[in-house]
Amino acid sequence: MNERELKSLFCSSLRSNHVKNNDLIPTSEIRIVEEAHCRSFDLLIAAVTKEPDYIYDYAQYNNILVRTQLLKQFARSEKCRIDCIRFYPVEIKSDNDVLDERLPKQIIDAILAFGVSVLVLDKNHSKLARGLGKFLPTTLICYTGIDDYFEMVTRFDHIISTGVLNLKKTVLARTLGGTKTGTKAYSRLAALERIFQKIIFNQIYFENLGMTEQELEFLEMITGIRPPLSPSQEMKKLSKLIKETANAKMTDYM
């Protein structure tokens, strides 16, 4: 079948609760958007839960802070609490589609945009991917080939709410010579990373950056701090390092 047919079957399956082993995506209160966000994703499922889900703890809290504008916009239109909303970007691959190097990028784009990823595969693709699904940072849903019945083969439910940096408070404190100083530095760096994520996310999907007054004040304070090295100094340092290591042998490091 083609992508449109598979997409229609999957939407029907969700609404009919025909996805076996589905303990991730709520099926009672959902809104489905096709070709979501400038065709970045095939489907965007917005699920509204009756009660806030605190299973995700800090990850969900940070997710709301980073994606405030989108969640607030949806909460107003659906008249629901902002912490009762879950977004699930879905990539659909029918057997007529080719699985190529674009797929990892699509999964990463979904994670960077919404913190999670869902991949739906047609029957033949599913046979190849079932064994690899557990190694991918995505929830894999496979078509069974029967009516509108699908199966959730792997479940990746970690909300990726932070960036690539994983700051360790204890290491930072030891480096800076004290727990108090390290804790302060950690909180500032974490806040800066969250602001950076928010700017990147909002400039993709909105006309304004959605910064709070406190965040703008924080950035203004940073402008008064001189960076450790200027770009030209960094280039000089890099050039020196390249010259130093140009004729180095592997034995020099043993």
C-alpha positions in Angstrom: 0.0 0.0 0.0 1.1 3.6 -0.3 1.8 6.1 2.5 -1.6 7.7 2.4 -3.4 4.3 2.8 -1.0 3.3 5.7 -1.5 6.7 7.4 -5.3 6.3 7.2 -5.2 2.8 8.6 -2.9 3.9 11.5 -5.2 6.8 12.4 -8.2 4.4 12.4 -6.2 1.9 14.5 -5.4 4.6 17.1 -9.0 5.7 17.4 -10.3 2.1 17.6 -7.6 1.2 20.1 -6.3 -1.5 17.8 -2.6 -1.0 18.5 -1.4 -4.1 20.4 0.9 -3.5 23.4 0.2 0.3 23.2 0.9 1.7 26.6 2.4 4.9 25.4 0.0 6.9 23.2 -3.4 7.6 24.8 -6.2 6.9 22.4 -9.3 8.4 24.0 -8.6 12.1 23.7 -6.3 12.7 20.7 -6.0 15.3 17.9 -4.2 14.2 14.7 -2.5 16.8 12.4 -1.4 15.6 9.0 1.8 16.9 7.4 2.6 18.7 10.6 4.9 21.7 10.8 5.9 22.4 7.2 5.8 18.7 6.4 8.5 17.9 8.9 6.5 14.9 10.1 3.8 12.8 8.5 1.5 13.0 11.6 1.5 14.9 14.8 -0.6 13.3 17.5 -1.6 15.6 20.3 -3.0 13.6 23.3 -4.8 15.2 26.1 -4.9 13.3 29.4 -7.5 13.8 32.1 -4.9 14.2 34.8 -1.3 15.4 34.7 1.2 12.6 34.2 4.0 13.0 36.6 5.8 9.8 35.6 8.3 11.8 33.6 9.1 14.0 36.5 11.8 16.5 35.7 12.0 15.6 32.1 8.3 16.5 31.6 8.8 19.7 33.6 11.8 20.7 31.4 9.9 19.7 28.3 7.2 22.3 29.2 9.7 25.0 29.8 11.5 24.5 26.4 8.3 24.1 24.4 6.1 26.5 26.3 4.7 28.4 23.2 3.5 25.4 21.4 2.0 23.8 24.4 0.3 27.1 25.5 -1.1 27.6 22.1 -2.6 24.1 22.0 -3.9 24.3 25.6 -5.8 27.5 24.8 -7.4 26.0 21.7 -8.4 22.8 23.4 -9.2 24.4 26.8 -7.0 22.0 28.8 -4.1 22.2 31.3 -0.7 22.6 29.7 0.7 19.7 31.7 -2.0 17.3 30.4 -0.7 17.5 26.8 1.6 15.1 25.1 2.9 15.5 21.5 3.9 12.5 19.4 5.5 13.2 16.0 5.0 10.2 13.7 6.9 9.1 10.7 5.0 6.8 8.3 6.9 4.4 6.0 4.8 2.2 3.6 6.3 -0.7 1.7 6.3 1.7 -1.4 8.7 3.9 0.5 12.5 3.3 0.5 14.2 3.1 3.9 17.4 5.1 3.4 19.8 7.6 5.2 16.9 10.1 5.6 15.3 8.0 8.3 17.9 8.6 11.1 17.6 12.3 10.4 13.8 12.2 10.6 14.0 10.5 14.0 16.5 13.0 15.3 14.4 15.9 14.0 11.4 14.5 15.9 13.4 14.2 19.1 14.8 17.7 18.9 11.4 19.1 18.2 9.2 17.2 20.6 11.5 15.1 22.8 10.1 11.8 21.4 9.8 9.9 18.1 7.3 7.3 16.7 8.0 5.3 13.6 5.2 3.4 11.9 6.2 0.7 9.3 4.3 -1.3 6.8 4.2 -5.1 6.8 7.3 -5.9 4.7 9.4 -3.2 6.3 8.4 -4.5 9.7 9.9 -7.9 9.1 13.3 -6.3 8.5 13.1 -3.8 11.4 11.7 -5.8 14.2 15.1 -7.0 15.4 16.6 -3.6 15.1 13.9 -1.6 16.8 15.3 -1.9 20.3 18.5 -0.2 19.2 16.7 2.9 17.8 15.7 5.9 19.9 12.1 5.7 18.7 8.9 3.8 19.4 8.5 1.3 16.6 4.9 0.4 15.6 4.5 -2.3 12.9 1.5 -3.1 10.7 0.2 -6.7 11.1 -1.3 -6.9 7.6 -4.8 -7.5 9.1 -7.4 -4.7 8.8 -6.4 -1.7 10.9 -4.4 -3.7 13.5 -0.9 -2.6 14.4 1.6 -3.7 17.1 3.9 -1.6 19.2 7.1 -3.6 19.0 9.5 -1.4 20.9 8.8 1.5 23.3 11.1 4.5 23.7 9.4 6.6 26.3 12.2 8.8 27.4 11.4 12.5 26.9 14.6 14.0 25.6 14.2 17.4 27.3 17.9 18.3 27.5 20.5 18.9 24.9 23.6 16.9 24.1 25.4 18.2 27.1 25.1 16.1 30.3 26.4 18.4 33.1 27.6 16.6 36.2 27.2 18.8 39.2 29.7 16.9 41.4 32.5 17.1 38.8 31.8 20.8 38.3 31.9 21.4 42.0 35.2 19.6 42.4 36.7 21.5 39.5 35.6 24.9 40.9 36.8 24.0 44.4 33.5 23.9 46.3 30.0 22.5 46.3 28.3 25.9 46.7 30.2 27.4 43.7 29.7 24.3 41.7 25.9 24.3 42.3 25.6 28.0 41.3 27.7 27.4 38.1 25.6 24.3 37.3 22.2 26.1 37.7 23.5 29.0 35.4 24.8 26.6 32.7 21.5 24.6 32.9 19.5 27.7 32.5 21.6 28.9 29.6 21.2 25.5 27.9 17.4 25.6 28.3 17.2 29.1 26.9 19.3 28.0 23.9 17.0 25.1 23.3 14.0 27.4 23.5 15.5 29.8 21.0 16.3 27.1 18.5 12.8 25.5 18.8 10.8 28.7 18.7 12.7 30.2 15.7 11.8 27.1 13.7 8.1 27.1 14.5 7.2 30.7 15.5 7.8 34.2 14.4 9.0 35.3 17.9 11.3 33.6 20.3 8.8 33.5 23.2 11.4 34.6 25.8 10.3 35.6 29.2 11.3 38.9 30.8 13.6 37.0 33.3 15.3 35.1 30.4 15.9 38.3 28.5 17.4 39.9 31.6 19.6 36.9 32.1 20.9 37.2 28.5 21.6 40.9 29.0 23.7 40.1 32.1 25.7 37.6 30.1 26.6 40.3 27.5 28.5 42.1 30.1 30.8 39.1 30.7 33.9 38.9 28.5 34.3 35.4 26.9 37.6 33.5 27.8 38.9 33.8 24.2 37.9 35.9 21.2 37.3 34.1 17.9 40.7 35.3 16.6 42.5 34.1 19.7 40.8 30.7 19.4 42.0 30.4 15.8 45.5 31.2 16.8 45.4 28.6 19.6 44.0 26.0 17.1 46.7 26.8 14.6 49.4 26.4 17.2 48.0 23.1 18.3 47.9 21.9 14.7 51.6 22.8 14.2 52.5 21.1 17.5 50.9 17.9 16.5 51.7 17.9 12.7 54.8 15.7 13.0 53.8 13.8 16.1 54.0 10.0 16.1 51.6 7.7 17.9 54.5 6.6 20.1 54.8 10.1 21.5 51.5 9.6 23.3 52.3 6.1 24.7 
